[in-house]
Amino acid sequence: MGLLPIWAGLWYFISGKGENVACSSKLMENVMLNRVKGCLIGLAAGDALGAPVEFLSLEEIKEKYGKTGIGDYDVWDGYTPGSYTDDTQLSIATAKGCLSAQYNLLREGEARSQECMYKSYLEWLDSLQDPFRVRHPGYTCMNVLQSGERGTIEAPVNDSTEASGLFRTAPVGLAFPPGMAFREGAEYAALTHGHPSAYFSAGFLSDLIAQIIDGKSIQDAVELSIEQLIAFDNHEGLLGYLEVAMEMFINHEPVEESIPKIGKGVAAGEVLGLGIFCSLKHAVEFSEGVRAAVNQPGASTSSGLVTGAILGASLGIEAIPENWISRVESSQAIFEIAEDMFKVFKQGERISFEKYSLD
């Protein structure tokens, strides 16, 4: 009787069915890896595209780049085309913090994820001693990290609604499953940003990415993440931004006229709503989605990053123009981080974690 499963399994592979299952499994692994890569490269590409037009009026953007606005990387503040801002720097710091926490878990049996994330952000702050690394860092984030204070949701460090708690947390959705991603992302943002709309926006983006990586459509992922959001007190402010974005998408309203209705793309809820709206409007075209997100008179880098992360996770690395991938700053290093996150969090593999140690 004990031999039956062995022979049954042997027949399964001889018949070809086992090979089909193996091929299907490998295909799914490749799809997920491409989505992880797409998310991290996508956010960097969206950030870099928006950098030359950050806070320019729409009229100024069109005067410089034509009636359709900026459509490719350009120089900004002396940096070469494809250079990204502090938005991507902090997103990379978050990815490294997630890997560092996993290293702690394997080594000590305790992740201490918030501590790891805080140390990773301090490491980013220290890197700004190199003038080349200073890329318009946000005042609130800098001020809190320099102060030595460390906020939590229960004990907020300030009442800031700024978006720098939001845009840095897209990688959290690559490390944690839905639900847990929401809570972790919110906690990481609360280290520096204490308003509910700021840290709930971060939790929402984290959960949204986790849902998309798991195979949900963008629209389904938004609806599932809204279910996560409304389970928390003080969610109403952020929910308002999301409802406006979803209503305009459902009503097929044009992008240029719709963006001002969401906001100026400065507060976290505005940036999240704008990114979701542009992603839904251009759900099958990465480049059009991020172009829509950056050609607006607000925080073009943050909006481009959020849209790039969402569409990159949904469509995969193949959807991003090759000349954007090859020219975005530190693309090879970002690919390596994406591959490590996939191996660790999606495959359960062990890697050489020493490069992510924050001790």
Protein Blocks (a to p, Z undefined) as FASTA:
>chain_A
ZZmmmmmmmmmmmnommmmmmmmmmmmmmmmmmmmmmmmmmmmmmmmmmmmmgoiafklm
mmmnojnopabdcdeehiaehiacfklmmmmmmmmmmmmmmmmmmmnopaklmlmmmmmm
mmmmmmmmpmklpgoiafklmmmmmnopacdfklcfbjcfbfklmmmmmmmmmmpcehjl
mmmmmmmmmmmmcbfklmmmmmmmmmmmmmmmnopafklmmmmmmmmmmmpghklmmmmm
mmmmmmmmmnopafklmmmmnonolammlmmmmmmmmmmmmmmbmklmmmmmmmccbdfk
lmmmmmmmmmmmmnommlpcfklmmmpghklmmmmmmmmmmmmmmnopacdfklmpcZZ
